[in-house]
Amino acid sequence: MNLPSQARIVVIGGGAVGCSIAYHLGKLGQKDVLVLEKSGLTHGSTWHAAGLVGQLRSKRNLTRLMQYGVQLYGKLEAETGQATEWKPVGSLRLASSEERWSELKRMATTARSFDFELHTLSPKEAHDKFPLATSEGVVGAVFVPNDGSVEPSSLTMAYAKGARSSGVRIVENVLVTGFETEGRRIKCVLTDQGAVD
Ligand SMILES: Cc1cc2nc3c(=O)[nH]c(=O)nc-3n(C[C@H](O)[C@H](O)[C@H](O)COP(=O)(O)OP(=O)(O)OC[C@H]3O[C@@H](n4cnc5c(N)ncnc54)[C@H](O)[C@@H]3O)c2cc1C
């Protein structure tokens, strides 16, 4: 696709985050969205990621965001026809100090307050779940049954496919080099192939 000369919303970068933003803007009914990627989709850090999806975070909002991600990964493949290799196999977090154990328990209490499913385990219970891990020095553990793993590049391609089907335009091999501003507004996105108003 050639570089359009105008767009209402320009997303810079076609990694997992940029393509997710484009997908969600498309879902919200935004029709005039353009993604610019200097290389190819998923050619940044997304390509290197292991794809581990852990929902339990130190902040309530981040956990809820990750919860939403897991719900979405469960249906994105059926929606877009692009495999994501989402595998909700569960995750185990080990605490190897009293301080870390207190932190995990605090996170668990917050998460339980909005019906997030997790189980606190003794070192022996954690070892029984995953015998390859040593229980030496382990104070406690948290098991989240519906954490899992996803294939990051495929996930990004699924977002991109979903975004395109909502009318989002994605152009690869375009390097954004700067912006022209007018007050607090970005008037123009500058690229190595011309400007986008
Ligand atoms: C080794 C490794 C393992 C990881 N493991 C995990 C994991 O298990 N679980 C997890 O959740 N996270 C993991 N991460 C983190 C995860 O990869 C990143 O959080 C995620 O990929 C970030 O996505 P992004 O879209 O913000 O960035 P990127 O994927 O880097 O995308 C940014 C894109 O912007 C493009 N770009 C940059 N500048 C410009 C420009 N000027 N013009 C146009 N395009 C531009 C780049 O080419 C790139 O494609 C891991 C990361 C690494 C490196």
The ligand as an SDF file (V2000), in Angstrom:
LIG
                    3D

 53 58  0  0  0  0  0  0  0  0999 V2000
   13.8010  -11.4850   25.0180 C   0  0  0  0  0  0  0  0  0  0  0  0
   12.4450  -10.9080   25.3490 C   0  0  0  0  0  0  0  0  0  0  0  0
   11.5000  -11.7400   25.9600 C   0  0  0  0  0  0  0  0  0  0  0  0
   10.2390  -11.2110   26.3040 C   0  0  0  0  0  0  0  0  0  0  0  0
    9.3190  -12.0470   26.8780 N   0  0  0  0  0  0  0  0  0  0  0  0
    8.0820  -11.5770   27.1800 C   0  0  0  0  0  0  0  0  0  0  0  0
    7.0900  -12.4280   27.7270 C   0  0  0  0  0  0  0  0  0  0  0  0
    7.2990  -13.6140   27.9370 O   0  0  0  0  0  0  0  0  0  0  0  0
    5.8660  -11.9060   28.0190 N   0  0  0  0  0  0  0  0  0  0  0  0
    5.5730  -10.5760   27.7890 C   0  0  0  0  0  0  0  0  0  0  0  0
    4.4450  -10.1420   28.0690 O   0  0  0  0  0  0  0  0  0  0  0  0
    6.5180   -9.7380   27.2660 N   0  0  0  0  0  0  0  0  0  0  0  0
    7.7430  -10.2060   26.9720 C   0  0  0  0  0  0  0  0  0  0  0  0
    8.6780   -9.3660   26.4200 N   0  0  0  0  0  0  0  0  0  0  0  0
    8.3110   -7.9730   26.2420 C   0  0  0  0  0  0  0  0  0  0  0  0
    7.5230   -7.7960   24.9350 C   0  0  0  0  0  0  0  0  0  0  0  0
    8.2810   -8.2910   23.8660 O   0  0  0  0  0  0  0  0  0  0  0  0
    7.2540   -6.2990   24.7150 C   0  0  0  0  0  0  0  0  0  0  0  0
    6.6330   -5.7410   25.8470 O   0  0  0  0  0  0  0  0  0  0  0  0
    6.3450   -6.0660   23.5260 C   0  0  0  0  0  0  0  0  0  0  0  0
    6.7600   -6.8200   22.3940 O   0  0  0  0  0  0  0  0  0  0  0  0
    6.3580   -4.5930   23.1970 C   0  0  0  0  0  0  0  0  0  0  0  0
    5.5870   -4.3900   22.0440 O   0  0  0  0  0  0  0  0  0  0  0  0
    5.6370   -3.0110   21.2880 P   0  0  0  0  0  0  0  0  0  0  0  0
    4.6470   -3.0920   20.1720 O   0  0  0  0  0  0  0  0  0  0  0  0
    5.5200   -1.9010   22.2710 O   0  0  0  0  0  0  0  0  0  0  0  0
    7.1380   -2.8970   20.7650 O   0  0  0  0  0  0  0  0  0  0  0  0
    7.8340   -3.5070   19.4620 P   0  0  0  0  0  0  0  0  0  0  0  0
    7.4460   -4.9210   19.1940 O   0  0  0  0  0  0  0  0  0  0  0  0
    9.2950   -3.2290   19.6040 O   0  0  0  0  0  0  0  0  0  0  0  0
    7.2100   -2.6440   18.3080 O   0  0  0  0  0  0  0  0  0  0  0  0
    7.6360   -1.3390   18.0330 C   0  0  0  0  0  0  0  0  0  0  0  0
    7.6320   -1.2260   16.5250 C   0  0  0  0  0  0  0  0  0  0  0  0
    7.8470    0.1200   16.1790 O   0  0  0  0  0  0  0  0  0  0  0  0
    8.6340    0.1610   15.0220 C   0  0  0  0  0  0  0  0  0  0  0  0
    9.2550    1.4880   14.9960 N   0  0  0  0  0  0  0  0  0  0  0  0
   10.1370    1.9890   15.8860 C   0  0  0  0  0  0  0  0  0  0  0  0
   10.4760    3.2520   15.5410 N   0  0  0  0  0  0  0  0  0  0  0  0
    9.7630    3.5450   14.4150 C   0  0  0  0  0  0  0  0  0  0  0  0
    9.6890    4.6920   13.5760 C   0  0  0  0  0  0  0  0  0  0  0  0
   10.4080    5.8060   13.8340 N   0  0  0  0  0  0  0  0  0  0  0  0
    8.8700    4.6500   12.4900 N   0  0  0  0  0  0  0  0  0  0  0  0
    8.1180    3.5480   12.2270 C   0  0  0  0  0  0  0  0  0  0  0  0
    8.1660    2.4180   13.0070 N   0  0  0  0  0  0  0  0  0  0  0  0
    8.9830    2.4230   14.0680 C   0  0  0  0  0  0  0  0  0  0  0  0
    9.6300   -0.9820   15.2130 C   0  0  0  0  0  0  0  0  0  0  0  0
   10.1610   -1.4380   13.9880 O   0  0  0  0  0  0  0  0  0  0  0  0
    8.7500   -2.0320   15.8850 C   0  0  0  0  0  0  0  0  0  0  0  0
    8.1920   -2.9620   14.9550 O   0  0  0  0  0  0  0  0  0  0  0  0
    9.9240   -9.8580   26.0450 C   0  0  0  0  0  0  0  0  0  0  0  0
   10.8830   -9.0460   25.3970 C   0  0  0  0  0  0  0  0  0  0  0  0
   12.1180   -9.5640   25.0450 C   0  0  0  0  0  0  0  0  0  0  0  0
   13.1100   -8.6600   24.3530 C   0  0  0  0  0  0  0  0  0  0  0  0
  1  2  1  0
  2  3  1  0
  2 52  2  0
  3  4  2  0
  4  5  1  0
  4 50  1  0
  5  6  2  0
  6  7  1  0
  6 13  1  0
  7  8  2  0
  7  9  1  0
  9 10  1  0
 10 11  2  0
 10 12  1  0
 12 13  2  0
 13 14  1  0
 14 15  1  0
 14 50  1  0
 15 16  1  0
 16 17  1  0
 16 18  1  0
 18 19  1  0
 18 20  1  0
 20 21  1  0
 20 22  1  0
 22 23  1  0
 23 24  1  0
 24 25  2  0
 24 26  1  0
 24 27  1  0
 27 28  1  0
 28 29  2  0
 28 30  1  0
 28 31  1  0
 31 32  1  0
 32 33  1  0
 33 34  1  0
 33 48  1  0
 34 35  1  0
 35 36  1  0
 35 46  1  0
 36 37  1  0
 36 45  1  0
 37 38  2  0
 38 39  1  0
 39 40  1  0
 39 45  2  0
 40 41  1  0
 40 42  2  0
 42 43  1  0
 43 44  2  0
 44 45  1  0
 46 47  1  0
 46 48  1  0
 48 49  1  0
 50 51  2  0
 51 52  1  0
 52 53  1  0
M  END
$$$$
